[in-house]
Amino acid sequence: MSSLLGAILIGLVAGAIAKFLMPGKDPGGIIITILLGVVGAVVASYLGQWLNIYEEGQQAGLIGAVVGAMLLLLIYRLFKKSA
C-alpha cells in the first residue's frame, strides 16, 4: 500500500513537470495532466517491476514517472484531437 502512495505522490510532481515540458492547450488543463502523471507513475512502477527494473514494492523514480506522464499526455492529446 505504501508503494502505491509513493507512486501517487511522485505522479503529482511528474504530472506538473510533464505539463511544464509539454506546454500547449490541453483539453483537461492542469488537473487532467496531474492525474495522467499519477497514472503514469503507477503504470511505470508496475511495468518496471514486471520488467525487473524495479524490485517488488519499489515505485518508479521521478524520471520514469515524468516519461510515463508525457507519453500518456501525448496519447491523451492525440485521442482528444481526433474525437
mmCIF file of the N, C-alpha and C atoms, coordinates in Angstrom:
data_MODEL
# 
_entry.id   MODEL 
# 
loop_
_atom_site.group_PDB 
_atom_site.id 
_atom_site.type_symbol 
_atom_site.label_atom_id 
_atom_site.label_alt_id 
_atom_site.label_comp_id 
_atom_site.label_asym_id 
_atom_site.label_entity_id 
_atom_site.label_seq_id 
_atom_site.pdbx_PDB_ins_code 
_atom_site.Cartn_x 
_atom_site.Cartn_y 
_atom_site.Cartn_z 
_atom_site.occupancy 
_atom_site.B_iso_or_equiv 
_atom_site.pdbx_formal_charge 
_atom_site.auth_seq_id 
_atom_site.auth_comp_id 
_atom_site.auth_asym_id 
_atom_site.auth_atom_id 
_atom_site.pdbx_PDB_model_num 
ATOM 1   N N  . MET A 1 1  ? 0.819   -1.191 0.000   1.00 0.00 ? 1  MET A N  1 
ATOM 2   C CA . MET A 1 1  ? 0.000   0.000  0.000   1.00 0.00 ? 1  MET A CA 1 
ATOM 3   C C  . MET A 1 1  ? 0.869   1.264  0.000   1.00 0.00 ? 1  MET A C  1 
ATOM 4   N N  . SER A 1 2  ? 1.985   1.221  0.724   1.00 0.00 ? 2  SER A N  1 
ATOM 5   C CA . SER A 1 2  ? 2.843   2.408  0.771   1.00 0.00 ? 2  SER A CA 1 
ATOM 6   C C  . SER A 1 2  ? 3.515   2.670  -0.570  1.00 0.00 ? 2  SER A C  1 
ATOM 7   N N  . SER A 1 3  ? 3.759   1.607  -1.359  1.00 0.00 ? 3  SER A N  1 
ATOM 8   C CA . SER A 1 3  ? 4.353   1.825  -2.676  1.00 0.00 ? 3  SER A CA 1 
ATOM 9   C C  . SER A 1 3  ? 3.361   2.525  -3.603  1.00 0.00 ? 3  SER A C  1 
ATOM 10  N N  . LEU A 1 4  ? 2.076   2.233  -3.456  1.00 0.00 ? 4  LEU A N  1 
ATOM 11  C CA . LEU A 1 4  ? 1.055   2.913  -4.243  1.00 0.00 ? 4  LEU A CA 1 
ATOM 12  C C  . LEU A 1 4  ? 0.976   4.385  -3.852  1.00 0.00 ? 4  LEU A C  1 
ATOM 13  N N  . LEU A 1 5  ? 1.051   4.673  -2.563  1.00 0.00 ? 5  LEU A N  1 
ATOM 14  C CA . LEU A 1 5  ? 1.033   6.064  -2.094  1.00 0.00 ? 5  LEU A CA 1 
ATOM 15  C C  . LEU A 1 5  ? 2.258   6.817  -2.592  1.00 0.00 ? 5  LEU A C  1 
ATOM 16  N N  . GLY A 1 6  ? 3.407   6.168  -2.587  1.00 0.00 ? 6  GLY A N  1 
ATOM 17  C CA . GLY A 1 6  ? 4.623   6.792  -3.102  1.00 0.00 ? 6  GLY A CA 1 
ATOM 18  C C  . GLY A 1 6  ? 4.517   7.087  -4.585  1.00 0.00 ? 6  GLY A C  1 
ATOM 19  N N  . ALA A 1 7  ? 3.934   6.144  -5.337  1.00 0.00 ? 7  ALA A N  1 
ATOM 20  C CA . ALA A 1 7  ? 3.753   6.353  -6.773  1.00 0.00 ? 7  ALA A CA 1 
ATOM 21  C C  . ALA A 1 7  ? 2.794   7.516  -7.035  1.00 0.00 ? 7  ALA A C  1 
ATOM 22  N N  . ILE A 1 8  ? 1.786   7.652  -6.220  1.00 0.00 ? 8  ILE A N  1 
ATOM 23  C CA . ILE A 1 8  ? 0.837   8.756  -6.384  1.00 0.00 ? 8  ILE A CA 1 
ATOM 24  C C  . ILE A 1 8  ? 1.507   10.094 -6.101  1.00 0.00 ? 8  ILE A C  1 
ATOM 25  N N  . LEU A 1 9  ? 2.299   10.155 -5.043  1.00 0.00 ? 9  LEU A N  1 
ATOM 26  C CA . LEU A 1 9  ? 2.988   11.404 -4.715  1.00 0.00 ? 9  LEU A CA 1 
ATOM 27  C C  . LEU A 1 9  ? 3.995   11.783 -5.800  1.00 0.00 ? 9  LEU A C  1 
ATOM 28  N N  . ILE A 1 10 ? 4.737   10.815 -6.280  1.00 0.00 ? 10 ILE A N  1 
ATOM 29  C CA . ILE A 1 10 ? 5.678   11.085 -7.365  1.00 0.00 ? 10 ILE A CA 1 
ATOM 30  C C  . ILE A 1 10 ? 4.913   11.485 -8.618  1.00 0.00 ? 10 ILE A C  1 
ATOM 31  N N  . GLY A 1 11 ? 3.760   10.866 -8.846  1.00 0.00 ? 11 GLY A N  1 
ATOM 32  C CA . GLY A 1 11 ? 2.939   11.182 -10.004 1.00 0.00 ? 11 GLY A CA 1 
ATOM 33  C C  . GLY A 1 11 ? 2.424   12.604 -10.000 1.00 0.00 ? 11 GLY A C  1 
ATOM 34  N N  . LEU A 1 12 ? 2.114   13.122 -8.830  1.00 0.00 ? 12 LEU A N  1 
ATOM 35  C CA . LEU A 1 12 ? 1.678   14.525 -8.739  1.00 0.00 ? 12 LEU A CA 1 
ATOM 36  C C  . LEU A 1 12 ? 2.764   15.460 -9.245  1.00 0.00 ? 12 LEU A C  1 
ATOM 37  N N  . VAL A 1 13 ? 3.986   15.209 -8.798  1.00 0.00 ? 13 VAL A N  1 
ATOM 38  C CA . VAL A 1 13 ? 5.115   16.027 -9.233  1.00 0.00 ? 13 VAL A CA 1 
ATOM 39  C C  . VAL A 1 13 ? 5.405   15.776 -10.714 1.00 0.00 ? 13 VAL A C  1 
ATOM 40  N N  . ALA A 1 14 ? 5.346   14.509 -11.127 1.00 0.00 ? 14 ALA A N  1 
ATOM 41  C CA . ALA A 1 14 ? 5.626   14.163 -12.519 1.00 0.00 ? 14 ALA A CA 1 
ATOM 42  C C  . ALA A 1 14 ? 4.621   14.799 -13.466 1.00 0.00 ? 14 ALA A C  1 
ATOM 43  N N  . GLY A 1 15 ? 3.362   14.847 -13.086 1.00 0.00 ? 15 GLY A N  1 
ATOM 44  C CA . GLY A 1 15 ? 2.344   15.476 -13.922 1.00 0.00 ? 15 GLY A CA 1 
ATOM 45  C C  . GLY A 1 15 ? 2.603   16.955 -14.111 1.00 0.00 ? 15 GLY A C  1 
ATOM 46  N N  . ALA A 1 16 ? 3.005   17.622 -13.044 1.00 0.00 ? 16 ALA A N  1 
ATOM 47  C CA . ALA A 1 16 ? 3.311   19.050 -13.137 1.00 0.00 ? 16 ALA A CA 1 
ATOM 48  C C  . ALA A 1 16 ? 4.541   19.285 -14.022 1.00 0.00 ? 16 ALA A C  1 
ATOM 49  N N  . ILE A 1 17 ? 5.556   18.437 -13.889 1.00 0.00 ? 17 ILE A N  1 
ATOM 50  C CA . ILE A 1 17 ? 6.755   18.572 -14.721 1.00 0.00 ? 17 ILE A CA 1 
ATOM 51  C C  . ILE A 1 17 ? 6.421   18.274 -16.180 1.00 0.00 ? 17 ILE A C  1 
ATOM 52  N N  . ALA A 1 18 ? 5.594   17.257 -16.423 1.00 0.00 ? 18 ALA A N  1 
ATOM 53  C CA . ALA A 1 18 ? 5.204   16.912 -17.797 1.00 0.00 ? 18 ALA A CA 1 
ATOM 54  C C  . ALA A 1 18 ? 4.455   18.073 -18.442 1.00 0.00 ? 18 ALA A C  1 
ATOM 55  N N  . LYS A 1 19 ? 3.597   18.733 -17.690 1.00 0.00 ? 19 LYS A N  1 
ATOM 56  C CA . LYS A 1 19 ? 2.867   19.884 -18.217 1.00 0.00 ? 19 LYS A CA 1 
ATOM 57  C C  . LYS A 1 19 ? 3.839   21.015 -18.546 1.00 0.00 ? 19 LYS A C  1 
ATOM 58  N N  . PHE A 1 20 ? 4.852   21.194 -17.726 1.00 0.00 ? 20 PHE A N  1 
ATOM 59  C CA . PHE A 1 20 ? 5.859   22.223 -17.972 1.00 0.00 ? 20 PHE A CA 1 
ATOM 60  C C  . PHE A 1 20 ? 6.685   21.902 -19.220 1.00 0.00 ? 20 PHE A C  1 
ATOM 61  N N  . LEU A 1 21 ? 7.035   20.621 -19.392 1.00 0.00 ? 21 LEU A N  1 
ATOM 62  C CA . LEU A 1 21 ? 7.868   20.206 -20.523 1.00 0.00 ? 21 LEU A CA 1 
ATOM 63  C C  . LEU A 1 21 ? 7.090   20.104 -21.831 1.00 0.00 ? 21 LEU A C  1 
ATOM 64  N N  . MET A 1 22 ? 5.778   19.921 -21.741 1.00 0.00 ? 22 MET A N  1 
ATOM 65  C CA . MET A 1 22 ? 4.932   19.809 -22.924 1.00 0.00 ? 22 MET A CA 1 
ATOM 66  C C  . MET A 1 22 ? 3.864   20.903 -22.881 1.00 0.00 ? 22 MET A C  1 
ATOM 67  N N  . PRO A 1 23 ? 4.277   22.145 -23.075 1.00 0.00 ? 23 PRO A N  1 
ATOM 68  C CA . PRO A 1 23 ? 3.288   23.225 -22.987 1.00 0.00 ? 23 PRO A CA 1 
ATOM 69  C C  . PRO A 1 23 ? 2.304   23.149 -24.148 1.00 0.00 ? 23 PRO A C  1 
ATOM 70  N N  . GLY A 1 24 ? 1.216   23.813 -23.972 1.00 0.00 ? 24 GLY A N  1 
ATOM 71  C CA . GLY A 1 24 ? 0.193   23.828 -25.010 1.00 0.00 ? 24 GLY A CA 1 
ATOM 72  C C  . GLY A 1 24 ? -1.173  23.661 -24.388 1.00 0.00 ? 24 GLY A C  1 
ATOM 73  N N  . LYS A 1 25 ? -2.150  23.761 -25.218 1.00 0.00 ? 25 LYS A N  1 
ATOM 74  C CA . LYS A 1 25 ? -3.535  23.668 -24.757 1.00 0.00 ? 25 LYS A CA 1 
ATOM 75  C C  . LYS A 1 25 ? -3.911  22.204 -24.587 1.00 0.00 ? 25 LYS A C  1 
ATOM 76  N N  . ASP A 1 26 ? -4.272  21.856 -23.396 1.00 0.00 ? 26 ASP A N  1 
ATOM 77  C CA . ASP A 1 26 ? -4.758  20.510 -23.115 1.00 0.00 ? 26 ASP A CA 1 
ATOM 78  C C  . ASP A 1 26 ? -6.256  20.582 -22.885 1.00 0.00 ? 26 ASP A C  1 
ATOM 79  N N  . PRO A 1 27 ? -6.995  19.609 -23.398 1.00 0.00 ? 27 PRO A N  1 
ATOM 80  C CA . PRO A 1 27 ? -8.444  19.625 -23.226 1.00 0.00 ? 27 PRO A CA 1 
ATOM 81  C C  . PRO A 1 27 ? -8.883  19.620 -21.764 1.00 0.00 ? 27 PRO A C  1 
ATOM 82  N N  . GLY A 1 28 ? -8.075  19.072 -20.862 1.00 0.00 ? 28 GLY A N  1 
ATOM 83  C CA . GLY A 1 28 ? -8.474  18.981 -19.468 1.00 0.00 ? 28 GLY A CA 1 
ATOM 84  C C  . GLY A 1 28 ? -7.733  19.925 -18.545 1.00 0.00 ? 28 GLY A C  1 
ATOM 85  N N  . GLY A 1 29 ? -6.735  20.612 -19.029 1.00 0.00 ? 29 GLY A N  1 
ATOM 86  C CA . GLY A 1 29 ? -5.972  21.524 -18.193 1.00 0.00 ? 29 GLY A CA 1 
ATOM 87  C C  . GLY A 1 29 ? -5.019  20.811 -17.262 1.00 0.00 ? 29 GLY A C  1 
ATOM 88  N N  . ILE A 1 30 ? -4.578  21.526 -16.254 1.00 0.00 ? 30 ILE A N  1 
ATOM 89  C CA . ILE A 1 30 ? -3.551  21.031 -15.337 1.00 0.00 ? 30 ILE A CA 1 
ATOM 90  C C  . ILE A 1 30 ? -4.049  19.864 -14.482 1.00 0.00 ? 30 ILE A C  1 
ATOM 91  N N  . ILE A 1 31 ? -5.331  19.844 -14.156 1.00 0.00 ? 31 ILE A N  1 
ATOM 92  C CA . ILE A 1 31 ? -5.866  18.757 -13.323 1.00 0.00 ? 31 ILE A CA 1 
ATOM 93  C C  . ILE A 1 31 ? -5.734  17.417 -14.049 1.00 0.00 ? 31 ILE A C  1 
ATOM 94  N N  . ILE A 1 32 ? -6.126  17.373 -15.318 1.00 0.00 ? 32 ILE A N  1 
ATOM 95  C CA . ILE A 1 32 ? -6.001  16.139 -16.098 1.00 0.00 ? 32 ILE A CA 1 
ATOM 96  C C  . ILE A 1 32 ? -4.531  15.766 -16.257 1.00 0.00 ? 32 ILE A C  1 
ATOM 97  N N  . THR A 1 33 ? -3.674  16.749 -16.460 1.00 0.00 ? 33 THR A N  1 
ATOM 98  C CA . THR A 1 33 ? -2.246  16.476 -16.607 1.00 0.00 ? 33 THR A CA 1 
ATOM 99  C C  . THR A 1 33 ? -1.683  15.848 -15.342 1.00 0.00 ? 33 THR A C  1 
ATOM 100 N N  . ILE A 1 34 ? -2.064  16.348 -14.187 1.00 0.00 ? 34 ILE A N  1 
ATOM 101 C CA . ILE A 1 34 ? -1.589  15.781 -12.927 1.00 0.00 ? 34 ILE A CA 1 
ATOM 102 C C  . ILE A 1 34 ? -2.142  14.375 -12.736 1.00 0.00 ? 34 ILE A C  1 
ATOM 103 N N  . LEU A 1 35 ? -3.407  14.163 -13.090 1.00 0.00 ? 35 LEU A N  1 
ATOM 104 C CA . LEU A 1 35 ? -3.970  12.816 -12.989 1.00 0.00 ? 35 LEU A CA 1 
ATOM 105 C C  . LEU A 1 35 ? -3.247  11.848 -13.925 1.00 0.00 ? 35 LEU A C  1 
ATOM 106 N N  . LEU A 1 36 ? -2.896  12.328 -15.119 1.00 0.00 ? 36 LEU A N  1 
ATOM 107 C CA . LEU A 1 36 ? -2.114  11.497 -16.029 1.00 0.00 ? 36 LEU A CA 1 
ATOM 108 C C  . LEU A 1 36 ? -0.736  11.197 -15.447 1.00 0.00 ? 36 LEU A C  1 
ATOM 109 N N  . GLY A 1 37 ? -0.174  12.147 -14.718 1.00 0.00 ? 37 GLY A N  1 
ATOM 110 C CA . GLY A 1 37 ? 1.105   11.914 -14.039 1.00 0.00 ? 37 GLY A CA 1 
ATOM 111 C C  . GLY A 1 37 ? 0.999   10.842 -12.980 1.00 0.00 ? 37 GLY A C  1 
ATOM 112 N N  . VAL A 1 38 ? -0.083  10.858 -12.226 1.00 0.00 ? 38 VAL A N  1 
ATOM 113 C CA . VAL A 1 38 ? -0.303  9.834  -11.203 1.00 0.00 ? 38 VAL A CA 1 
ATOM 114 C C  . VAL A 1 38 ? -0.444  8.466  -11.859 1.00 0.00 ? 38 VAL A C  1 
ATOM 115 N N  . VAL A 1 39 ? -1.269  8.394  -12.905 1.00 0.00 ? 39 VAL A N  1 
ATOM 116 C CA . VAL A 1 39 ? -1.459  7.120  -13.603 1.00 0.00 ? 39 VAL A CA 1 
ATOM 117 C C  . VAL A 1 39 ? -0.146  6.673  -14.252 1.00 0.00 ? 39 VAL A C  1 
ATOM 118 N N  . GLY A 1 40 ? 0.586   7.623  -14.836 1.00 0.00 ? 40 GLY A N  1 
ATOM 119 C CA . GLY A 1 40 ? 1.874   7.298  -15.442 1.00 0.00 ? 40 GLY A CA 1 
ATOM 120 C C  . GLY A 1 40 ? 2.863   6.738  -14.424 1.00 0.00 ? 40 GLY A C  1 
ATOM 121 N N  . ALA A 1 41 ? 2.881   7.298  -13.236 1.00 0.00 ? 41 ALA A N  1 
ATOM 122 C CA . ALA A 1 41 ? 3.780   6.814  -12.187 1.00 0.00 ? 41 ALA A CA 1 
ATOM 123 C C  . ALA A 1 41 ? 3.388   5.422  -11.716 1.00 0.00 ? 41 ALA A C  1 
ATOM 124 N N  . VAL A 1 42 ? 2.091   5.193  -11.551 1.00 0.00 ? 42 VAL A N  1 
ATOM 125 C CA . VAL A 1 42 ? 1.633   3.870  -11.110 1.00 0.00 ? 42 VAL A CA 1 
ATOM 126 C C  . VAL A 1 42 ? 1.926   2.824  -12.179 1.00 0.00 ? 42 VAL A C  1 
ATOM 127 N N  . VAL A 1 43 ? 1.621   3.160  -13.432 1.00 0.00 ? 43 VAL A N  1 
ATOM 128 C CA . VAL A 1 43 ? 1.891   2.229  -14.532 1.00 0.00 ? 43 VAL A CA 1 
ATOM 129 C C  . VAL A 1 43 ? 3.390   1.978  -14.659 1.00 0.00 ? 43 VAL A C  1 
ATOM 130 N N  . ALA A 1 44 ? 4.195   3.038  -14.568 1.00 0.00 ? 44 ALA A N  1 
ATOM 131 C CA . ALA A 1 44 ? 5.652   2.878  -14.657 1.00 0.00 ? 44 ALA A CA 1 
ATOM 132 C C  . ALA A 1 44 ? 6.175   2.000  -13.525 1.00 0.00 ? 44 ALA A C  1 
ATOM 133 N N  . SER A 1 45 ? 5.588   2.120  -12.347 1.00 0.00 ? 45 SER A N  1 
ATOM 134 C CA . SER A 1 45 ? 6.007   1.295  -11.215 1.00 0.00 ? 45 SER A CA 1 
ATOM 135 C C  . SER A 1 45 ? 5.740   -0.181 -11.481 1.00 0.00 ? 45 SER A C  1 
ATOM 136 N N  . TYR A 1 46 ? 4.516   -0.504 -11.878 1.00 0.00 ? 46 TYR A N  1 
ATOM 137 C CA . TYR A 1 46 ? 4.173   -1.903 -12.105 1.00 0.00 ? 46 TYR A CA 1 
ATOM 138 C C  . TYR A 1 46 ? 4.856   -2.466 -13.348 1.00 0.00 ? 46 TYR A C  1 
ATOM 139 N N  . LEU A 1 47 ? 5.000   -1.659 -14.385 1.00 0.00 ? 47 LEU A N  1 
ATOM 140 C CA . LEU A 1 47 ? 5.698   -2.103 -15.583 1.00 0.00 ? 47 LEU A CA 1 
ATOM 141 C C  . LEU A 1 47 ? 7.179   -2.336 -15.272 1.00 0.00 ? 47 LEU A C  1 
ATOM 142 N N  . GLY A 1 48 ? 7.776   -1.440 -14.493 1.00 0.00 ? 48 GLY A N  1 
ATOM 143 C CA . GLY A 1 48 ? 9.175   -1.604 -14.101 1.00 0.00 ? 48 GLY A CA 1 
ATOM 144 C C  . GLY A 1 48 ? 9.395   -2.838 -13.247 1.00 0.00 ? 48 GLY A C  1 
ATOM 145 N N  . GLN A 1 49 ? 8.436   -3.150 -12.378 1.00 0.00 ? 49 GLN A N  1 
ATOM 146 C CA . GLN A 1 49 ? 8.539   -4.367 -11.572 1.00 0.00 ? 49 GLN A CA 1 
ATOM 147 C C  . GLN A 1 49 ? 8.389   -5.599 -12.454 1.00 0.00 ? 49 GLN A C  1 
ATOM 148 N N  . TRP A 1 50 ? 7.494   -5.524 -13.438 1.00 0.00 ? 50 TRP A N  1 
ATOM 149 C CA . TRP A 1 50 ? 7.277   -6.645 -14.352 1.00 0.00 ? 50 TRP A CA 1 
ATOM 150 C C  . TRP A 1 50 ? 8.516   -6.897 -15.208 1.00 0.00 ? 50 TRP A C  1 
ATOM 151 N N  . LEU A 1 51 ? 9.192   -5.819 -15.616 1.00 0.00 ? 51 LEU A N  1 
ATOM 152 C CA . LEU A 1 51 ? 10.395  -5.933 -16.436 1.00 0.00 ? 51 LEU A CA 1 
ATOM 153 C C  . LEU A 1 51 ? 11.664  -6.127 -15.602 1.00 0.00 ? 51 LEU A C  1 
ATOM 154 N N  . ASN A 1 52 ? 11.509  -6.260 -14.287 1.00 0.00 ? 52 ASN A N  1 
ATOM 155 C CA . ASN A 1 52 ? 12.617  -6.432 -13.344 1.00 0.00 ? 52 ASN A CA 1 
ATOM 156 C C  . ASN A 1 52 ? 13.563  -5.233 -13.326 1.00 0.00 ? 52 ASN A C  1 
ATOM 157 N N  . ILE A 1 53 ? 13.054  -4.058 -13.626 1.00 0.00 ? 53 ILE A N  1 
ATOM 158 C CA . ILE A 1 53 ? 13.831  -2.830 -13.485 1.00 0.00 ? 53 ILE A CA 1 
ATOM 159 C C  . ILE A 1 53 ? 13.793  -2.393 -12.027 1.00 0.00 ? 53 ILE A C  1 
ATOM 160 N N  . TYR A 1 54 ? 12.624  -2.543 -11.423 1.00 0.00 ? 54 TYR A N  1 
ATOM 161 C CA . TYR A 1 54 ? 12.431  -2.218 -10.008 1.00 0.00 ? 54 TYR A CA 1 
ATOM 162 C C  . TYR A 1 54 ? 12.156  -3.506 -9.252  1.00 0.00 ? 54 TYR A C  1 
ATOM 163 N N  . GLU A 1 55 ? 12.540  -3.497 -7.974  1.00 0.00 ? 55 GLU A N  1 
ATOM 164 C CA . GLU A 1 55 ? 12.228  -4.640 -7.120  1.00 0.00 ? 55 GLU A CA 1 
ATOM 165 C C  . GLU A 1 55 ? 10.766  -4.569 -6.706  1.00 0.00 ? 55 GLU A C  1 
ATOM 166 N N  . GLU A 1 56 ? 10.261  -5.687 -6.230  1.00 0.00 ? 56 GLU A N  1 
ATOM 167 C CA . GLU A 1 56 ? 8.870   -5.723 -5.790  1.00 0.00 ? 56 GLU A CA 1 
ATOM 168 C C  . GLU A 1 56 ? 8.656   -4.716 -4.663  1.00 0.00 ? 56 GLU A C  1 
ATOM 169 N N  . GLY A 1 57 ? 7.626   -3.905 -4.795  1.00 0.00 ? 57 GLY A N  1 
ATOM 170 C CA . GLY A 1 57 ? 7.333   -2.881 -3.806  1.00 0.00 ? 57 GLY A CA 1 
ATOM 171 C C  . GLY A 1 57 ? 8.028   -1.553 -4.055  1.00 0.00 ? 57 GLY A C  1 
ATOM 172 N N  . GLN A 1 58 ? 8.930   -1.518 -4.999  1.00 0.00 ? 58 GLN A N  1 
ATOM 173 C CA . GLN A 1 58 ? 9.658   -0.281 -5.306  1.00 0.00 ? 58 GLN A CA 1 
ATOM 174 C C  . GLN A 1 58 ? 8.887   0.501  -6.365  1.00 0.00 ? 58 GLN A C  1 
ATOM 175 N N  . GLN A 1 59 ? 8.687   1.794  -6.134  1.00 0.00 ? 59 GLN A N  1 
ATOM 176 C CA . GLN A 1 59 ? 7.960   2.611  -7.114  1.00 0.00 ? 59 GLN A CA 1 
ATOM 177 C C  . GLN A 1 59 ? 8.923   3.212  -8.129  1.00 0.00 ? 59 GLN A C  1 
ATOM 178 N N  . ALA A 1 60 ? 8.329   3.661  -9.230  1.00 0.00 ? 60 ALA A N  1 
ATOM 179 C CA . ALA A 1 60 ? 9.122   4.285  -10.291 1.00 0.00 ? 60 ALA A CA 1 
ATOM 180 C C  . ALA A 1 60 ? 9.758   5.560  -9.773  1.00 0.00 ? 60 ALA A C  1 
ATOM 181 N N  . GLY A 1 61 ? 10.914  5.856  -10.298 1.00 0.00 ? 61 GLY A N  1 
ATOM 182 C CA . GLY A 1 61 ? 11.579  7.094  -9.948  1.00 0.00 ? 61 GLY A CA 1 
ATOM 183 C C  . GLY A 1 61 ? 10.916  8.271  -10.642 1.00 0.00 ? 61 GLY A C  1 
ATOM 184 N N  . LEU A 1 62 ? 11.369  9.437  -10.318 1.00 0.00 ? 62 LEU A N  1 
ATOM 185 C CA . LEU A 1 62 ? 10.773  10.642 -10.865 1.00 0.00 ? 62 LEU A CA 1 
ATOM 186 C C  . LEU A 1 62 ? 10.927  10.706 -12.380 1.00 0.00 ? 62 LEU A C  1 
ATOM 187 N N  . ILE A 1 63 ? 12.078  10.322 -12.883 1.00 0.00 ? 63 ILE A N  1 
ATOM 188 C CA . ILE A 1 63 ? 12.300  10.377 -14.336 1.00 0.00 ? 63 ILE A CA 1 
ATOM 189 C C  . ILE A 1 63 ? 11.363  9.406  -15.055 1.00 0.00 ? 63 ILE A C  1 
ATOM 190 N N  . GLY A 1 64 ? 11.237  8.196  -14.549 1.00 0.00 ? 64 GLY A N  1 
ATOM 191 C CA . GLY A 1 64 ? 10.321  7.231  -15.149 1.00 0.00 ? 64 GLY A CA 1 
ATOM 192 C C  . GLY A 1 64 ? 8.888   7.709  -15.118 1.00 0.00 ? 64 GLY A C  1 
ATOM 193 N N  . ALA A 1 65 ? 8.500   8.328  -14.013 1.00 0.00 ? 65 ALA A N  1 
ATOM 194 C CA . ALA A 1 65 ? 7.140   8.841  -13.892 1.00 0.00 ? 65 ALA A CA 1 
ATOM 195 C C  . ALA A 1 65 ? 6.890   10.008 -14.849 1.00 0.00 ? 65 ALA A C  1 
ATOM 196 N N  . VAL A 1 66 ? 7.889   10.876 -15.017 1.00 0.00 ? 66 VAL A N  1 
ATOM 197 C CA . VAL A 1 66 ? 7.741   12.006 -15.948 1.00 0.00 ? 66 VAL A CA 1 
ATOM 198 C C  . VAL A 1 66 ? 7.620   11.495 -17.376 1.00 0.00 ? 66 VAL A C  1 
ATOM 199 N N  . VAL A 1 67 ? 8.446   10.521 -17.746 1.00 0.00 ? 67 VAL A N  1 
ATOM 200 C CA . VAL A 1 67 ? 8.369   9.951  -19.094 1.00 0.00 ? 67 VAL A CA 1 
ATOM 201 C C  . VAL A 1 67 ? 7.005   9.288  -19.305 1.00 0.00 ? 67 VAL A C  1 
ATOM 202 N N  . GLY A 1 68 ? 6.536   8.546  -18.310 1.00 0.00 ? 68 GLY A N  1 
ATOM 203 C CA . GLY A 1 68 ? 5.215   7.928  -18.405 1.00 0.00 ? 68 GLY A CA 1 
ATOM 204 C C  . GLY A 1 68 ? 4.114   8.955  -18.526 1.00 0.00 ? 68 GLY A C  1 
ATOM 205 N N  . ALA A 1 69 ? 4.206   10.034 -17.758 1.00 0.00 ? 69 ALA A N  1 
ATOM 206 C CA . ALA A 1 69 ? 3.198   11.091 -17.817 1.00 0.00 ? 69 ALA A CA 1 
ATOM 207 C C  . ALA A 1 69 ? 3.216   11.796 -19.160 1.00 0.00 ? 69 ALA A C  1 
ATOM 208 N N  . MET A 1 70 ? 4.402   12.044 -19.700 1.00 0.00 ? 70 MET A N  1 
ATOM 209 C CA . MET A 1 70 ? 4.496   12.699 -21.005 1.00 0.00 ? 70 MET A CA 1 
ATOM 210 C C  . MET A 1 70 ? 3.931   11.805 -22.106 1.00 0.00 ? 70 MET A C  1 
ATOM 211 N N  . LEU A 1 71 ? 4.192   10.524 -22.024 1.00 0.00 ? 71 LEU A N  1 
ATOM 212 C CA . LEU A 1 71 ? 3.651   9.591  -23.009 1.00 0.00 ? 71 LEU A CA 1 
ATOM 213 C C  . LEU A 1 71 ? 2.129   9.541  -22.928 1.00 0.00 ? 71 LEU A C  1 
ATOM 214 N N  . LEU A 1 72 ? 1.597   9.452  -21.728 1.00 0.00 ? 72 LEU A N  1 
ATOM 215 C CA . LEU A 1 72 ? 0.142   9.445  -21.564 1.00 0.00 ? 72 LEU A CA 1 
ATOM 216 C C  . LEU A 1 72 ? -0.473  10.773 -21.999 1.00 0.00 ? 72 LEU A C  1 
ATOM 217 N N  . LEU A 1 73 ? 0.205   11.876 -21.727 1.00 0.00 ? 73 LEU A N  1 
ATOM 218 C CA . LEU A 1 73 ? -0.292  13.186 -22.152 1.00 0.00 ? 73 LEU A CA 1 
ATOM 219 C C  . LEU A 1 73 ? -0.325  13.284 -23.666 1.00 0.00 ? 73 LEU A C  1 
ATOM 220 N N  . LEU A 1 74 ? 0.699   12.778 -24.321 1.00 0.00 ? 74 LEU A N  1 
ATOM 221 C CA . LEU A 1 74 ? 0.729   12.775 -25.780 1.00 0.00 ? 74 LEU A CA 1 
ATOM 222 C C  . LEU A 1 74 ? -0.413  11.931 -26.351 1.00 0.00 ? 74 LEU A C  1 
ATOM 223 N N  . ILE A 1 75 ? -0.611  10.742 -25.805 1.00 0.00 ? 75 ILE A N  1 
ATOM 224 C CA . ILE A 1 75 ? -1.708  9.876  -26.252 1.00 0.00 ? 75 ILE A CA 1 
ATOM 225 C C  . ILE A 1 75 ? -3.050  10.553 -25.996 1.00 0.00 ? 75 ILE A C  1 
ATOM 226 N N  . TYR A 1 76 ? -3.194  11.193 -24.841 1.00 0.00 ? 76 TYR A N  1 
ATOM 227 C CA . TYR A 1 76 ? -4.431  11.889 -24.495 1.00 0.00 ? 76 TYR A CA 1 
ATOM 228 C C  . TYR A 1 76 ? -4.710  13.019 -25.485 1.00 0.00 ? 76 TYR A C  1 
ATOM 229 N N  . ARG A 1 77 ? -3.684  13.787 -25.822 1.00 0.00 ? 77 ARG A N  1 
ATOM 230 C CA . ARG A 1 77 ? -3.855  14.884 -26.786 1.00 0.00 ? 77 ARG A CA 1 
ATOM 231 C C  . ARG A 1 77 ? -4.266  14.358 -28.151 1.00 0.00 ? 77 ARG A C  1 
ATOM 232 N N  . LEU A 1 78 ? -3.634  13.289 -28.602 1.00 0.00 ? 78 LEU A N  1 
ATOM 233 C CA . LEU A 1 78 ? -3.976  12.699 -29.903 1.00 0.00 ? 78 LEU A CA 1 
ATOM 234 C C  . LEU A 1 78 ? -5.401  12.177 -29.902 1.00 0.00 ? 78 LEU A C  1 
ATOM 235 N N  . PHE A 1 79 ? -5.801  11.545 -28.824 1.00 0.00 ? 79 PHE A N  1 
ATOM 236 C CA . PHE A 1 79 ? -7.144  10.985 -28.713 1.00 0.00 ? 79 PHE A CA 1 
ATOM 237 C C  . PHE A 1 79 ? -8.199  12.095 -28.697 1.00 0.00 ? 79 PHE A C  1 
ATOM 238 N N  . LYS A 1 80 ? -7.947  13.151 -27.944 1.00 0.00 ? 80 LYS A N  1 
ATOM 239 C CA . LYS A 1 80 ? -8.915  14.245 -27.828 1.00 0.00 ? 80 LYS A CA 1 
ATOM 240 C C  . LYS A 1 80 ? -9.023  15.046 -29.121 1.00 0.00 ? 80 LYS A C  1 
ATOM 241 N N  . LYS A 1 81 ? -7.935  15.160 -29.898 1.00 0.00 ? 81 LYS A N  1 
ATOM 242 C CA . LYS A 1 81 ? -7.996  15.879 -31.163 1.00 0.00 ? 81 LYS A CA 1 
ATOM 243 C C  . LYS A 1 81 ? -8.830  15.127 -32.189 1.00 0.00 ? 81 LYS A C  1 
ATOM 244 N N  . SER A 1 82 ? -8.717  13.803 -32.188 1.00 0.00 ? 82 SER A N  1 
ATOM 245 C CA . SER A 1 82 ? -9.448  13.010 -33.169 1.00 0.00 ? 82 SER A CA 1 
ATOM 246 C C  . SER A 1 82 ? -10.925 12.875 -32.805 1.00 0.00 ? 82 SER A C  1 
ATOM 247 N N  . ALA A 1 83 ? -11.246 13.066 -31.550 1.00 0.00 ? 83 ALA A N  1 
ATOM 248 C CA . ALA A 1 83 ? -12.646 12.913 -31.118 1.00 0.00 ? 83 ALA A CA 1 
ATOM 249 C C  . ALA A 1 83 ? -13.474 14.143 -31.329 1.00 0.00 ? 83 ALA A C  1 
# 
